Each structure stands twice: as C-alpha cells, then as structure tokens.
Amino acid sequence: MLPSEGWAAVLPMMLGLCLLSFVIGYLLGAIPFGLILTKLAGLGDVRQIGSGNIGATNVLRTGNKGLAALTLLLDLLKGTVAVLIGGMAGPYGALAAGLGAFLGHLFPVWLGFRGGKGVATYIGVALGLYWPAAVGFCLVWLLVAVLTRYSSLAALAASAATVLGLAVAGQGPVAILFGLMTVLLYLRHEENIGRLRRGEESRIGGSKQDA
C-alpha cells in the first residue's frame, strides 16, 4: 500500500489519465456517423426527416437498410474503441472513456449537443467493458421486441436488466457507470415513454416507428 506521499504523487496522474480518456471517448462518441453517411450517400440531412435523430433507426427512414445497419455498427464500435483506448490508462480510464463516448453520442458538440438516443453506443461500451453485459442486453432486447414489437420498450427493459445483471455479477464500478448511463438513456427516451403510456408508440414494422 502506498504511503500518503506516494498517493499524493500518483493521484494527480491517475486523474489526468482518466480526464484524457474521457475527452478521447467523448470525441469518438461525438462522431455523427448517421449524419455523415447519409450526406455522403447523397440522401441529405437525416436530421430533416422522421424524428430528426442521427441514429440508425432514423437513417432507416431514408429507405437504405444497408446504411442504417452500417450506422448501427459504427455507433456501437465507437463505444467499444473508446473503452479499449481508455483501458490503456487502466480500468478507471476505460470507465471514463466509456462514459465519454456515451455522452459524446448523446450530446455532440458539433451538432449543438443534439445527438442520438445512445442505444448502440451503450451496447458498444458494454462490449468493451464486460462483454457478457452486451450479450445480455441484446438477448433481453430481442425477447421484449418479439413479445411487444416495441423497439423503445425493448431498449428500456434491456438497459435496466443490464444494470441489474452487472450488480449481480459483482461488477460494482461498471454497474455504477451503467446505472448512470441508463438514467440518461431513459431521459433521452422521454417522448417514447410518454407515447408508450398513452398507447401511441408505433411498433416495429409500423410506418411511424420512433425508437
């Protein structure tokens, strides 16, 4: 165990590395792949159609399924890559980078802090930090989606189950991080939650789906 003098020297360096990891994660997370890909494909500004979201669901409204799938993959991978880079600074660097990537996707500085809803990046961060959590998320999402055909409800249920699963698995710091991320994810789905309560949320395969 380090003496107090040792901690006084090490702690600022650890905090600095975590801050650097967070910034790198944020910059990666803030890359608006949905917007970039649709513009490169000549489909215009994805923020001007559907829900105005930059995520894969709204990209799907352009009618290009391949582009939507690529958006989903890249939004997921930026979370995973951020964690792997942050992990070079240690486990807390990985956590900081994961949080940064998630916040970057939700609140990208380049787009006036108006980003996506974070589901794909959430999974990507889970994949980098504790891959069974990512698998569990996808399984719960699939089960709820098949039973209810509500994509938004599936994401909400899967994120809550992820936090519970991490806590049961003894992944304390990761569970705390995902608890915070889940709160943010719920806040970003506020409109969806309102529509679910009113019975107005569109189902998967419907013409007005906004999950």
C-alpha atoms as an extended CHARMM CRD file, in Angstrom:
* protein
*
       211  EXT
         1         1  MET       CA              0.0000000000        0.0000000000        0.0000000000  PROA      1               0.0000000000
         2         2  LEU       CA              1.3650000000        3.3940000000       -0.9820000000  PROA      2               0.0000000000
         3         3  PRO       CA              2.1810000000        5.8810000000        1.7810000000  PROA      3               0.0000000000
         4         4  SER       CA              0.3220000000        9.1770000000        1.7440000000  PROA      4               0.0000000000
         5         5  GLU       CA              3.2440000000       10.8400000000       -0.0240000000  PROA      5               0.0000000000
         6         6  GLY       CA              3.0500000000        8.2220000000       -2.7730000000  PROA      6               0.0000000000
         7         7  TRP       CA             -0.6710000000        8.7520000000       -3.2860000000  PROA      7               0.0000000000
         8         8  ALA       CA             -0.1230000000       12.4950000000       -3.4370000000  PROA      8               0.0000000000
         9         9  ALA       CA              2.1640000000       11.9360000000       -6.4060000000  PROA      9               0.0000000000
        10        10  VAL       CA              0.1560000000        9.1940000000       -8.1480000000  PROA      10              0.0000000000
        11        11  LEU       CA             -3.3900000000       10.5340000000       -7.7350000000  PROA      11              0.0000000000
        12        12  PRO       CA             -2.9890000000       13.6330000000       -9.9650000000  PROA      12              0.0000000000
        13        13  MET       CA             -1.5220000000       11.4480000000      -12.7180000000  PROA      13              0.0000000000
        14        14  MET       CA             -4.4130000000        8.9670000000      -12.4250000000  PROA      14              0.0000000000
        15        15  LEU       CA             -6.9550000000       11.7710000000      -12.5580000000  PROA      15              0.0000000000
        16        16  GLY       CA             -5.1900000000       13.2830000000      -15.5450000000  PROA      16              0.0000000000
        17        17  LEU       CA             -5.2310000000        9.9790000000      -17.4190000000  PROA      17              0.0000000000
        18        18  CYS       CA             -8.9200000000        9.4980000000      -16.6420000000  PROA      18              0.0000000000
        19        19  LEU       CA             -9.6880000000       13.0020000000      -17.8730000000  PROA      19              0.0000000000
        20        20  LEU       CA             -7.7140000000       12.3960000000      -21.0550000000  PROA      20              0.0000000000
        21        21  SER       CA             -9.5400000000        9.0840000000      -21.5490000000  PROA      21              0.0000000000
        22        22  PHE       CA            -12.8770000000       10.8250000000      -21.0600000000  PROA      22              0.0000000000
        23        23  VAL       CA            -12.0320000000       13.5030000000      -23.6390000000  PROA      23              0.0000000000
        24        24  ILE       CA            -10.8580000000       10.9250000000      -26.1920000000  PROA      24              0.0000000000
        25        25  GLY       CA            -14.0010000000        8.8960000000      -25.5640000000  PROA      25              0.0000000000
        26        26  TYR       CA            -16.1920000000       11.9700000000      -25.9490000000  PROA      26              0.0000000000
        27        27  LEU       CA            -14.5760000000       12.9420000000      -29.2490000000  PROA      27              0.0000000000
        28        28  LEU       CA            -15.0730000000        9.4240000000      -30.5950000000  PROA      28              0.0000000000
        29        29  GLY       CA            -18.6450000000        9.2570000000      -29.3660000000  PROA      29              0.0000000000
        30        30  ALA       CA            -19.4430000000       12.6410000000      -30.8740000000  PROA      30              0.0000000000
        31        31  ILE       CA            -18.7290000000       11.4470000000      -34.4130000000  PROA      31              0.0000000000
        32        32  PRO       CA            -22.2200000000       11.6190000000      -36.0260000000  PROA      32              0.0000000000
        33        33  PHE       CA            -21.9270000000        8.6080000000      -38.3040000000  PROA      33              0.0000000000
        34        34  GLY       CA            -25.6200000000        8.6520000000      -39.2560000000  PROA      34              0.0000000000
        35        35  LEU       CA            -25.3830000000       12.2260000000      -40.4670000000  PROA      35              0.0000000000
        36        36  ILE       CA            -22.0470000000       11.7090000000      -42.2220000000  PROA      36              0.0000000000
        37        37  LEU       CA            -23.1100000000        8.5280000000      -44.0220000000  PROA      37              0.0000000000
        38        38  THR       CA            -26.4380000000        9.8770000000      -45.2590000000  PROA      38              0.0000000000
        39        39  LYS       CA            -24.7810000000       13.0150000000      -46.6010000000  PROA      39              0.0000000000
        40        40  LEU       CA            -22.0500000000       11.0070000000      -48.3230000000  PROA      40              0.0000000000
        41        41  ALA       CA            -24.7390000000        8.8150000000      -49.8760000000  PROA      41              0.0000000000
        42        42  GLY       CA            -26.5000000000       11.8850000000      -51.2330000000  PROA      42              0.0000000000
        43        43  LEU       CA            -29.5560000000       11.3880000000      -49.0230000000  PROA      43              0.0000000000
        44        44  GLY       CA            -29.4250000000       14.8280000000      -47.4490000000  PROA      44              0.0000000000
        45        45  ASP       CA            -29.5030000000       15.7500000000      -43.7660000000  PROA      45              0.0000000000
        46        46  VAL       CA            -31.0030000000       12.9120000000      -41.7200000000  PROA      46              0.0000000000
        47        47  ARG       CA            -31.9860000000       15.4780000000      -39.0890000000  PROA      47              0.0000000000
        48        48  GLN       CA            -34.5720000000       16.8480000000      -41.5160000000  PROA      48              0.0000000000
        49        49  ILE       CA            -36.5680000000       13.6240000000      -41.7380000000  PROA      49              0.0000000000
        50        50  GLY       CA            -38.5570000000       11.4790000000      -39.3370000000  PROA      50              0.0000000000
        51        51  SER       CA            -37.6620000000       12.0720000000      -35.7120000000  PROA      51              0.0000000000
        52        52  GLY       CA            -34.6790000000       14.2550000000      -36.5990000000  PROA      52              0.0000000000
        53        53  ASN       CA            -32.4460000000       11.7700000000      -34.8070000000  PROA      53              0.0000000000
        54        54  ILE       CA            -28.9640000000       10.8830000000      -36.0850000000  PROA      54              0.0000000000
        55        55  GLY       CA            -29.1930000000        7.2100000000      -35.0810000000  PROA      55              0.0000000000
        56        56  ALA       CA            -29.7090000000        4.0810000000      -37.1400000000  PROA      56              0.0000000000
        57        57  THR       CA            -33.4970000000        3.9830000000      -36.6830000000  PROA      57              0.0000000000
        58        58  ASN       CA            -33.9180000000        7.3550000000      -38.3230000000  PROA      58              0.0000000000
        59        59  VAL       CA            -31.3430000000        6.5460000000      -41.0070000000  PROA      59              0.0000000000
        60        60  LEU       CA            -33.5680000000        3.5700000000      -41.8460000000  PROA      60              0.0000000000
        61        61  ARG       CA            -36.2890000000        6.0510000000      -42.7750000000  PROA      61              0.0000000000
        62        62  THR       CA            -34.2130000000        7.0340000000      -45.8010000000  PROA      62              0.0000000000
        63        63  GLY       CA            -35.0620000000        3.6170000000      -47.1760000000  PROA      63              0.0000000000
        64        64  ASN       CA            -31.4270000000        2.4780000000      -47.1920000000  PROA      64              0.0000000000
        65        65  LYS       CA            -31.2410000000       -0.5620000000      -44.9020000000  PROA      65              0.0000000000
        66        66  GLY       CA            -27.5420000000       -1.0860000000      -45.5470000000  PROA      66              0.0000000000
        67        67  LEU       CA            -26.7280000000        2.4490000000      -44.4990000000  PROA      67              0.0000000000
        68        68  ALA       CA            -28.8270000000        2.0450000000      -41.3530000000  PROA      68              0.0000000000
        69        69  ALA       CA            -27.0050000000       -1.1760000000      -40.4820000000  PROA      69              0.0000000000
        70        70  LEU       CA            -23.6310000000        0.4850000000      -41.0310000000  PROA      70              0.0000000000
        71        71  THR       CA            -24.6750000000        3.4000000000      -38.8190000000  PROA      71              0.0000000000
        72        72  LEU       CA            -25.6840000000        0.9670000000      -36.0820000000  PROA      72              0.0000000000
        73        73  LEU       CA            -22.3630000000       -0.8660000000      -36.3390000000  PROA      73              0.0000000000
        74        74  LEU       CA            -20.2340000000        2.2910000000      -36.2870000000  PROA      74              0.0000000000
        75        75  ASP       CA            -22.1840000000        3.8380000000      -33.4170000000  PROA      75              0.0000000000
        76        76  LEU       CA            -21.6270000000        0.6120000000      -31.4890000000  PROA      76              0.0000000000
        77        77  LEU       CA            -17.9520000000        0.3200000000      -32.3300000000  PROA      77              0.0000000000
        78        78  LYS       CA            -17.0950000000        3.8840000000      -31.3140000000  PROA      78              0.0000000000
        79        79  GLY       CA            -18.1250000000        2.9400000000      -27.7840000000  PROA      79              0.0000000000
        80        80  THR       CA            -16.0080000000       -0.2020000000      -27.8300000000  PROA      80              0.0000000000
        81        81  VAL       CA            -12.9680000000        1.5030000000      -29.3550000000  PROA      81              0.0000000000
        82        82  ALA       CA            -13.1760000000        4.3110000000      -26.7980000000  PROA      82              0.0000000000
        83        83  VAL       CA            -13.1260000000        1.7820000000      -23.9540000000  PROA      83              0.0000000000
        84        84  LEU       CA            -10.1710000000       -0.0780000000      -25.4410000000  PROA      84              0.0000000000
        85        85  ILE       CA             -8.1820000000        3.1330000000      -25.8130000000  PROA      85              0.0000000000
        86        86  GLY       CA             -9.0940000000        4.3200000000      -22.3300000000  PROA      86              0.0000000000
        87        87  GLY       CA             -8.1560000000        0.9060000000      -20.9710000000  PROA      87              0.0000000000
        88        88  MET       CA             -4.5340000000        1.6760000000      -21.7790000000  PROA      88              0.0000000000
        89        89  ALA       CA             -4.6870000000        4.0330000000      -18.7900000000  PROA      89              0.0000000000
        90        90  GLY       CA             -6.1370000000        1.3300000000      -16.5650000000  PROA      90              0.0000000000
        91        91  PRO       CA             -9.6390000000        0.1780000000      -15.5930000000  PROA      91              0.0000000000
        92        92  TYR       CA            -10.7850000000        3.6210000000      -14.4860000000  PROA      92              0.0000000000
        93        93  GLY       CA             -9.5220000000        5.0630000000      -17.7430000000  PROA      93              0.0000000000
        94        94  ALA       CA            -11.7240000000        2.5490000000      -19.5540000000  PROA      94              0.0000000000
        95        95  LEU       CA            -14.7380000000        3.5770000000      -17.4790000000  PROA      95              0.0000000000
        96        96  ALA       CA            -14.0660000000        7.2630000000      -18.1150000000  PROA      96              0.0000000000
        97        97  ALA       CA            -13.6920000000        6.6830000000      -21.8470000000  PROA      97              0.0000000000
        98        98  GLY       CA            -16.9140000000        4.6820000000      -21.9720000000  PROA      98              0.0000000000
        99        99  LEU       CA            -18.8380000000        7.4360000000      -20.2430000000  PROA      99              0.0000000000
       100       100  GLY       CA            -17.2460000000        9.9930000000      -22.5500000000  PROA      100             0.0000000000
       101       101  ALA       CA            -18.2600000000        8.0440000000      -25.6550000000  PROA      101             0.0000000000
       102       102  PHE       CA            -21.8470000000        7.7050000000      -24.4700000000  PROA      102             0.0000000000
       103       103  LEU       CA            -22.1170000000       11.4020000000      -23.6070000000  PROA      103             0.0000000000
       104       104  GLY       CA            -20.4630000000       12.3020000000      -26.8940000000  PROA      104             0.0000000000
       105       105  HSD       CA            -23.1150000000       10.4190000000      -28.8340000000  PROA      105             0.0000000000
       106       106  LEU       CA            -25.9550000000       11.9450000000      -26.8280000000  PROA      106             0.0000000000
       107       107  PHE       CA            -24.5510000000       15.4720000000      -26.7830000000  PROA      107             0.0000000000
       108       108  PRO       CA            -22.1060000000       16.0080000000      -29.6920000000  PROA      108             0.0000000000
       109       109  VAL       CA            -20.5410000000       19.4500000000      -29.5780000000  PROA      109             0.0000000000
       110       110  TRP       CA            -20.5000000000       19.6090000000      -33.4000000000  PROA      110             0.0000000000
       111       111  LEU       CA            -24.3040000000       19.3810000000      -33.5860000000  PROA      111             0.0000000000
       112       112  GLY       CA            -25.2340000000       21.8280000000      -30.8590000000  PROA      112             0.0000000000
       113       113  PHE       CA            -25.2950000000       18.9890000000      -28.2970000000  PROA      113             0.0000000000
       114       114  ARG       CA            -28.2770000000       17.3560000000      -30.0380000000  PROA      114             0.0000000000
       115       115  GLY       CA            -27.3220000000       13.7600000000      -30.7580000000  PROA      115             0.0000000000
       116       116  GLY       CA            -28.7980000000       10.2840000000      -30.7510000000  PROA      116             0.0000000000
       117       117  LYS       CA            -30.5350000000        8.2370000000      -28.1070000000  PROA      117             0.0000000000
       118       118  GLY       CA            -27.4860000000        6.1620000000      -27.2980000000  PROA      118             0.0000000000
       119       119  VAL       CA            -28.6260000000        2.5350000000      -27.5420000000  PROA      119             0.0000000000
       120       120  ALA       CA            -25.9510000000        1.3390000000      -29.9910000000  PROA      120             0.0000000000
       121       121  THR       CA            -23.1550000000        3.1710000000      -28.1810000000  PROA      121             0.0000000000
       122       122  TYR       CA            -24.4640000000        1.8070000000      -24.8600000000  PROA      122             0.0000000000
       123       123  ILE       CA            -24.0430000000       -1.7200000000      -26.2210000000  PROA      123             0.0000000000
       124       124  GLY       CA            -20.6000000000       -0.8750000000      -27.5790000000  PROA      124             0.0000000000
       125       125  VAL       CA            -19.4020000000        0.3970000000      -24.2130000000  PROA      125             0.0000000000
       126       126  ALA       CA            -20.7610000000       -2.7530000000      -22.5680000000  PROA      126             0.0000000000
       127       127  LEU       CA            -18.9410000000       -4.8800000000      -25.1470000000  PROA      127             0.0000000000
       128       128  GLY       CA            -15.6580000000       -3.1910000000      -24.2970000000  PROA      128             0.0000000000
       129       129  LEU       CA            -16.0350000000       -3.2200000000      -20.5180000000  PROA      129             0.0000000000
       130       130  TYR       CA            -17.7760000000       -6.5390000000      -19.8370000000  PROA      130             0.0000000000
       131       131  TRP       CA            -18.9190000000       -8.4100000000      -22.9170000000  PROA      131             0.0000000000
       132       132  PRO       CA            -21.4970000000      -10.6510000000      -21.1590000000  PROA      132             0.0000000000
       133       133  ALA       CA            -23.4400000000       -7.4560000000      -20.3860000000  PROA      133             0.0000000000
       134       134  ALA       CA            -23.6200000000       -6.6430000000      -24.1040000000  PROA      134             0.0000000000
       135       135  VAL       CA            -24.8360000000      -10.1680000000      -24.8790000000  PROA      135             0.0000000000
       136       136  GLY       CA            -27.3990000000       -9.9440000000      -22.0840000000  PROA      136             0.0000000000
       137       137  PHE       CA            -28.6340000000       -6.5930000000      -23.3550000000  PROA      137             0.0000000000
       138       138  CYS       CA            -29.1630000000       -7.9610000000      -26.8520000000  PROA      138             0.0000000000
       139       139  LEU       CA            -30.9720000000      -11.0680000000      -25.5810000000  PROA      139             0.0000000000
       140       140  VAL       CA            -33.3610000000       -9.0580000000      -23.3970000000  PROA      140             0.0000000000
       141       141  TRP       CA            -33.9030000000       -6.5500000000      -26.2070000000  PROA      141             0.0000000000
       142       142  LEU       CA            -34.7360000000       -9.3550000000      -28.6320000000  PROA      142             0.0000000000
       143       143  LEU       CA            -37.1180000000      -11.0630000000      -26.1910000000  PROA      143             0.0000000000
       144       144  VAL       CA            -39.0570000000       -7.8830000000      -25.3760000000  PROA      144             0.0000000000
       145       145  ALA       CA            -39.0670000000       -6.7750000000      -29.0080000000  PROA      145             0.0000000000
       146       146  VAL       CA            -40.5020000000      -10.1230000000      -30.1600000000  PROA      146             0.0000000000
       147       147  LEU       CA            -43.1570000000      -10.1290000000      -27.4300000000  PROA      147             0.0000000000
       148       148  THR       CA            -44.2520000000       -6.4960000000      -27.7240000000  PROA      148             0.0000000000
       149       149  ARG       CA            -42.8740000000       -5.2350000000      -31.0630000000  PROA      149             0.0000000000
       150       150  TYR       CA            -41.8520000000       -2.0200000000      -29.2960000000  PROA      150             0.0000000000
       151       151  SER       CA            -38.2120000000       -1.2070000000      -30.0280000000  PROA      151             0.0000000000
       152       152  SER       CA            -38.1190000000        1.5860000000      -27.4550000000  PROA      152             0.0000000000
       153       153  LEU       CA            -39.5950000000       -0.5950000000      -24.7000000000  PROA      153             0.0000000000
       154       154  ALA       CA            -37.0970000000       -3.3090000000      -25.5480000000  PROA      154             0.0000000000
       155       155  ALA       CA            -34.1950000000       -0.8750000000      -25.1610000000  PROA      155             0.0000000000
       156       156  LEU       CA            -35.5340000000        0.4540000000      -21.8620000000  PROA      156             0.0000000000
       157       157  ALA       CA            -36.0520000000       -3.0340000000      -20.4470000000  PROA      157             0.0000000000
       158       158  ALA       CA            -32.6710000000       -4.2580000000      -21.6660000000  PROA      158             0.0000000000
       159       159  SER       CA            -30.7850000000       -1.3200000000      -20.1630000000  PROA      159             0.0000000000
       160       160  ALA       CA            -32.4480000000       -1.8050000000      -16.7670000000  PROA      160             0.0000000000
       161       161  ALA       CA            -31.6860000000       -5.5360000000      -16.9090000000  PROA      161             0.0000000000
       162       162  THR       CA            -28.0650000000       -4.7330000000      -17.7790000000  PROA      162             0.0000000000
       163       163  VAL       CA            -27.5670000000       -2.7120000000      -14.6000000000  PROA      163             0.0000000000
       164       164  LEU       CA            -29.1540000000       -5.4560000000      -12.5040000000  PROA      164             0.0000000000
       165       165  GLY       CA            -27.0620000000       -8.1370000000      -14.2000000000  PROA      165             0.0000000000
       166       166  LEU       CA            -23.8350000000       -6.2290000000      -13.6420000000  PROA      166             0.0000000000
       167       167  ALA       CA            -24.6550000000       -5.7610000000       -9.9630000000  PROA      167             0.0000000000
       168       168  VAL       CA            -25.4340000000       -9.4630000000       -9.5240000000  PROA      168             0.0000000000
       169       169  ALA       CA            -22.1980000000      -10.3520000000      -11.3350000000  PROA      169             0.0000000000
       170       170  GLY       CA            -20.2160000000       -8.2800000000       -8.8390000000  PROA      170             0.0000000000
       171       171  GLN       CA            -19.1260000000       -5.7050000000      -11.4220000000  PROA      171             0.0000000000
       172       172  GLY       CA            -19.5280000000       -2.7960000000       -8.9990000000  PROA      172             0.0000000000
       173       173  PRO       CA            -17.8150000000        0.1090000000      -10.8070000000  PROA      173             0.0000000000
       174       174  VAL       CA            -19.2110000000       -0.9730000000      -14.1770000000  PROA      174             0.0000000000
       175       175  ALA       CA            -22.6980000000       -1.3260000000      -12.6880000000  PROA      175             0.0000000000
       176       176  ILE       CA            -22.4880000000        2.2080000000      -11.2870000000  PROA      176             0.0000000000
       177       177  LEU       CA            -21.4200000000        3.5520000000      -14.6740000000  PROA      177             0.0000000000
       178       178  PHE       CA            -24.2600000000        1.7590000000      -16.4470000000  PROA      178             0.0000000000
       179       179  GLY       CA            -26.6950000000        2.9240000000      -13.8060000000  PROA      179             0.0000000000
       180       180  LEU       CA            -25.8200000000        6.4980000000      -14.7580000000  PROA      180             0.0000000000
       181       181  MET       CA            -25.9260000000        5.7160000000      -18.4710000000  PROA      181             0.0000000000
       182       182  THR       CA            -29.3010000000        4.0230000000      -18.0870000000  PROA      182             0.0000000000
       183       183  VAL       CA            -30.7600000000        7.1040000000      -16.3910000000  PROA      183             0.0000000000
       184       184  LEU       CA            -29.5200000000        9.2000000000      -19.3160000000  PROA      184             0.0000000000
       185       185  LEU       CA            -30.8820000000        6.6940000000      -21.8150000000  PROA      185             0.0000000000
       186       186  TYR       CA            -34.2990000000        6.8560000000      -20.1390000000  PROA      186             0.0000000000
       187       187  LEU       CA            -34.2110000000       10.6530000000      -20.2760000000  PROA      187             0.0000000000
       188       188  ARG       CA            -33.4060000000       10.5360000000      -23.9910000000  PROA      188             0.0000000000
       189       189  HSD       CA            -36.4110000000        8.2340000000      -24.4720000000  PROA      189             0.0000000000
       190       190  GLU       CA            -38.7710000000       10.5300000000      -22.5810000000  PROA      190             0.0000000000
       191       191  GLU       CA            -41.0210000000       11.0610000000      -25.6010000000  PROA      191             0.0000000000
       192       192  ASN       CA            -41.1170000000        7.3380000000      -26.3150000000  PROA      192             0.0000000000
       193       193  ILE       CA            -42.0790000000        6.6280000000      -22.6940000000  PROA      193             0.0000000000
       194       194  GLY       CA            -44.8900000000        9.1550000000      -22.9610000000  PROA      194             0.0000000000
       195       195  ARG       CA            -46.2190000000        7.5160000000      -26.1100000000  PROA      195             0.0000000000
       196       196  LEU       CA            -45.9640000000        4.0660000000      -24.5320000000  PROA      196             0.0000000000
       197       197  ARG       CA            -48.0610000000        5.2470000000      -21.5930000000  PROA      197             0.0000000000
       198       198  ARG       CA            -50.6780000000        6.7050000000      -23.9360000000  PROA      198             0.0000000000
       199       199  GLY       CA            -50.6720000000        3.6360000000      -26.1740000000  PROA      199             0.0000000000
       200       200  GLU       CA            -49.4590000000        5.7250000000      -29.1050000000  PROA      200             0.0000000000
       201       201  GLU       CA            -45.9710000000        4.2990000000      -29.6180000000  PROA      201             0.0000000000
       202       202  SER       CA            -45.5130000000        2.7210000000      -33.0450000000  PROA      202             0.0000000000
       203       203  ARG       CA            -44.4940000000       -0.9000000000      -33.2140000000  PROA      203             0.0000000000
       204       204  ILE       CA            -41.6050000000       -2.4730000000      -35.0750000000  PROA      204             0.0000000000
       205       205  GLY       CA            -42.5930000000       -2.6940000000      -38.7100000000  PROA      205             0.0000000000
       206       206  GLY       CA            -45.0350000000        0.1840000000      -38.3970000000  PROA      206             0.0000000000
       207       207  SER       CA            -44.8130000000        3.2380000000      -40.6130000000  PROA      207             0.0000000000
       208       208  LYS       CA            -44.2090000000        5.6690000000      -37.7540000000  PROA      208             0.0000000000
       209       209  GLN       CA            -41.7780000000        3.8040000000      -35.5450000000  PROA      209             0.0000000000
       210       210  ASP       CA            -39.5970000000        6.1230000000      -33.4860000000  PROA      210             0.0000000000
       211       211  ALA       CA            -37.4800000000        4.1140000000      -31.1050000000  PROA      211             0.0000000000
